[in-house]
Amino acid sequence: MIGKVKKGISLRRQCVLLNVSRSSLYYTPSLETEENLQILRFLDVQYLKTPFYGERRLLSILRDAGYGINIKRLRRLMEVVRWRTLYPQRKTTLSDKKAARYPYLLKGLKVESKNQVWAIDITYIPMKCGFMYLFAIIDLYSRYVIGWSLSNTMTSEWCVETLKEAITRNGKPGIINSDQGSQFTADCYVDLLKENDIQISMDSKGRALDNIFIERLWRSVKQEYVYLNPCETGMELWRGLSGYFQFYNAERPHQSLNNVPPERAYSPPEKAA
């Protein structure tokens, strides 16, 4: 277990040996009022049921549930849980000069090997007295969770640090797909991928299902662990997720992989001579 010691292995070295992002160890949950936390949990659960609901429907059902909420407050809380309403929309233009925009490269692409395509995303994780954000990287061929980390803020630097560690451990992918969030249009993120000759793919605006594989990961993480085991501290959450991702990668059968765990598909055991 990672911990401070007077003499011996430093925290930095412990993290390297255990393949743990140091950023995961120093964060405390972000705080909101008790009512806002209740609304955030409501929205998080509701998104798994009705990702096609817009703000008007959400405002209606929240008011029916007894919350005195206005549209401005709802919009802010929807941003916290990263609510992305699914709706038909024309192809996103690439002419925005304020931030980098890249096309979606996965349409019609046949993924045939590990490290061909990675998908990345951030999701909201509710806790007993606050919330944190979870960033994860999965290999689309094997559904293997390449890397993950926790934070109480969504910064591009946090995502870049986690990605660097994943590339160091597993090699670089051919493509990385993300949404168009500010973390993934920032210069430090775009520069990292370009320096490593990684192709940049981005979901169309309002099209969460462009990144359906990691959306399914979020559903599994939340329904199989987070909602069943509400945590009080960031360290408790980190420990719990460490155990869950170990289970997810090494033990949990995946239907799309002929019921073998992702780890076996990503790194199949060598056949005996």
C-alpha positions in Angstrom: 0.0 0.0 0.0 1.3 3.5 -0.9 2.2 5.6 2.1 4.8 8.0 3.4 7.9 6.5 5.0 10.7 8.2 6.9 13.3 6.0 5.1 12.9 3.8 2.1 11.0 4.1 -1.1 9.7 7.6 -2.0 6.1 8.2 -2.9 7.2 8.9 -6.5 9.0 5.6 -6.7 6.1 3.7 -5.1 3.8 5.2 -7.8 6.1 4.1 -10.6 6.4 0.6 -9.2 2.6 0.2 -8.8 1.8 2.0 -12.1 -0.2 4.6 -10.2 -0.6 8.2 -11.2 0.8 10.5 -8.5 -2.0 12.9 -9.2 -4.5 10.4 -7.9 -3.1 10.6 -4.3 -3.4 14.3 -3.6 -6.9 15.2 -4.4 -9.9 15.8 -2.1 -13.5 15.7 -3.2 -15.0 18.9 -4.7 -17.7 20.4 -2.5 -21.3 21.4 -3.2 -24.3 22.1 -1.1 -26.2 19.0 0.0 -29.1 19.8 -2.4 -26.7 20.3 -5.3 -25.1 16.9 -4.5 -28.5 15.3 -4.5 -29.3 16.8 -7.9 -25.9 15.8 -9.2 -26.5 12.2 -8.2 -30.0 12.4 -9.7 -28.5 13.6 -13.0 -25.8 11.0 -13.0 -28.2 8.1 -12.6 -30.7 9.7 -15.0 -28.2 10.0 -17.8 -27.7 6.2 -17.9 -31.5 5.9 -18.4 -32.3 8.9 -20.7 -29.2 10.4 -22.4 -31.5 11.9 -25.0 -33.2 14.3 -22.4 -32.5 18.0 -22.8 -32.5 20.7 -20.2 -36.2 21.4 -20.5 -37.2 17.9 -19.7 -34.6 17.6 -16.9 -35.9 20.9 -15.4 -39.4 19.5 -15.4 -38.7 16.2 -13.8 -36.4 17.8 -11.1 -39.1 20.3 -10.2 -41.6 17.4 -10.1 -39.2 15.7 -7.7 -39.4 18.7 -5.4 -36.2 20.6 -6.2 -36.5 24.4 -6.5 -34.1 24.7 -9.4 -33.8 27.2 -12.2 -32.4 26.7 -15.7 -29.2 28.6 -15.0 -28.4 26.3 -12.0 -29.4 23.2 -13.9 -27.0 24.1 -16.8 -24.1 24.5 -14.4 -24.8 21.1 -12.8 -25.2 19.5 -16.1 -21.7 20.7 -17.0 -20.4 19.1 -13.7 -21.7 15.7 -14.6 -20.7 16.2 -18.3 -24.2 15.6 -19.6 -24.1 15.4 -23.4 -27.6 15.1 -24.8 -27.9 12.8 -27.8 -29.7 14.4 -30.7 -29.4 14.4 -34.5 -27.1 17.1 -35.8 -25.3 18.2 -39.0 -21.6 17.4 -39.3 -19.6 19.6 -37.0 -17.6 22.3 -38.9 -13.9 22.5 -38.4 -13.7 26.2 -39.0 -13.6 27.3 -35.3 -10.3 29.2 -34.9 -10.4 29.4 -31.1 -9.6 25.7 -30.4 -8.3 22.7 -32.3 -11.0 20.6 -33.9 -10.3 17.2 -35.6 -12.5 14.9 -37.6 -14.0 11.6 -36.3 -11.8 8.8 -37.7 -13.5 5.7 -36.4 -16.5 5.6 -38.7 -16.3 2.4 -40.8 -12.8 1.6 -39.3 -12.2 -2.0 -38.6 -10.2 -2.3 -35.3 -8.1 -5.5 -35.7 -5.3 -5.2 -33.2 -4.4 -3.8 -29.8 -3.0 -0.3 -29.6 -4.6 0.5 -32.9 -7.2 2.8 -31.3 -7.5 4.1 -27.7 -10.5 6.0 -26.4 -10.4 8.5 -23.6 -12.9 10.4 -21.6 -13.7 12.0 -18.2 -16.8 11.2 -16.0 -18.3 12.5 -12.8 -18.0 10.2 -9.7 -20.4 10.9 -6.8 -19.2 10.5 -3.2 -20.9 10.8 0.2 -19.7 14.3 0.7 -18.7 15.6 -2.7 -17.5 14.3 -6.0 -14.4 13.7 -8.1 -13.7 13.2 -11.8 -12.4 10.0 -13.3 -10.3 9.9 -16.4 -9.8 6.6 -18.2 -8.1 5.2 -21.3 -9.3 2.0 -23.0 -8.0 0.0 -25.9 -10.9 -0.5 -28.3 -9.7 -3.8 -29.7 -9.6 -5.6 -26.3 -11.6 -3.2 -24.1 -8.6 -3.2 -21.7 -8.4 -0.2 -19.4 -4.9 1.1 -20.3 -4.8 3.7 -17.5 -6.9 5.9 -15.3 -6.7 8.6 -12.6 -8.8 10.7 -10.3 -8.9 14.5 -9.8 -11.2 17.1 -8.3 -10.7 19.4 -11.3 -10.8 18.7 -15.0 -7.5 20.0 -16.4 -5.7 19.2 -19.6 -2.4 18.8 -17.7 -4.0 16.0 -15.5 -5.1 14.1 -18.7 -1.8 14.6 -20.4 0.2 13.3 -17.4 -2.0 10.1 -17.3 -1.7 9.6 -21.0 2.1 9.9 -20.9 2.3 7.2 -18.2 0.0 5.0 -20.3 2.2 5.4 -23.4 5.4 4.7 -21.4 3.9 1.4 -20.0 2.1 0.2 -23.1 3.5 1.8 -26.2 1.7 4.4 -28.3 -1.5 3.8 -30.2 -2.2 4.7 -33.8 -5.3 6.8 -33.0 -6.7 8.3 -29.8 -10.4 9.3 -29.9 -12.0 11.8 -27.5 -14.8 14.3 -27.3 -14.4 18.0 -28.1 -13.9 19.0 -24.4 -11.5 21.7 -23.6 -9.1 19.2 -22.0 -8.7 17.5 -25.5 -8.4 20.7 -27.6 -5.7 22.2 -25.3 -2.2 22.8 -26.8 -0.5 20.5 -24.4 -2.8 17.5 -25.3 -2.6 18.1 -29.1 1.2 18.6 -28.9 1.6 15.3 -27.0 -0.2 13.3 -29.7 1.6 15.1 -32.5 5.0 14.5 -30.9 4.2 10.8 -30.7 2.7 10.6 -34.3 -0.7 9.6 -32.9 -3.7 10.5 -35.1 -6.3 12.7 -33.4 -9.9 11.7 -33.6 -12.8 13.6 -32.0 -16.5 12.9 -31.6 -19.0 15.1 -33.4 -20.6 17.7 -31.2 -23.6 16.2 -29.3 -22.8 12.7 -30.4 -21.8 10.8 -27.2 -22.3 7.5 -28.9 -19.4 8.2 -31.2 -17.4 7.1 -28.2 -19.8 4.4 -27.2 -17.1 1.9 -25.9 -16.0 4.2 -23.1 -19.6 5.2 -22.4 -20.3 1.6 -21.8 -17.2 1.5 -19.5 -18.7 4.3 -17.4 -22.0 2.5 -17.2 -20.2 -0.6 -15.8 -18.1 1.3 -13.4 -21.0 3.2 -11.9 -23.6 0.4 -11.8 -21.2 -2.3 -10.6 -19.1 -0.3 -8.2 -19.7 3.4 -7.6 -23.4 3.3 -6.8 -23.0 0.2 -4.6 -20.0 1.5 -2.7 -20.3 5.3 -2.0 -17.0 6.5 -0.7 -16.1 9.3 1.8 -12.5 10.2 0.8 -10.5 10.4 -2.4 -8.1 7.7 -1.1 -11.0 5.4 -0.3 -12.4 5.9 -3.8 -8.9 5.4 -5.4 -8.5 2.1 -3.5 -12.0 0.9 -4.5 -11.5 1.8 -8.2 -8.1 0.1 -8.2 -9.8 -3.1 -7.1 -12.6 -2.7 -9.6 -10.4 -2.0 -12.6 -8.2 -5.0 -11.7 -11.4 -7.1 -11.6 -12.6 -5.6 -14.9 -9.4 -6.2 -16.7 -8.4 -9.6 -15.4 -11.6 -11.4 -14.3 -14.8 -9.9 -15.7 -15.9 -11.8 -18.9 -16.7 -9.5 -21.8 -19.4 -10.6 -24.2 -17.9 -8.9 -27.3 -14.6 -10.8 -26.6 -16.2 -14.3 -26.5 -16.6 -14.0 -22.7 -12.8 -13.6 -22.0 -11.5 -10.8 -19.8 -10.0 -7.7 -21.6 -6.5 -8.5 -20.2 -6.5 -11.8 -22.0 -7.5 -10.2 -25.2 -4.9 -7.4 -24.9 -2.0 -9.7 -23.8 -3.0 -13.3 -24.7 -1.0 -16.0 -22.8 1.8 -17.6 -24.8 1.0 -21.0 -26.2 3.1 -23.9 -24.9 5.6 -25.3 -27.4 
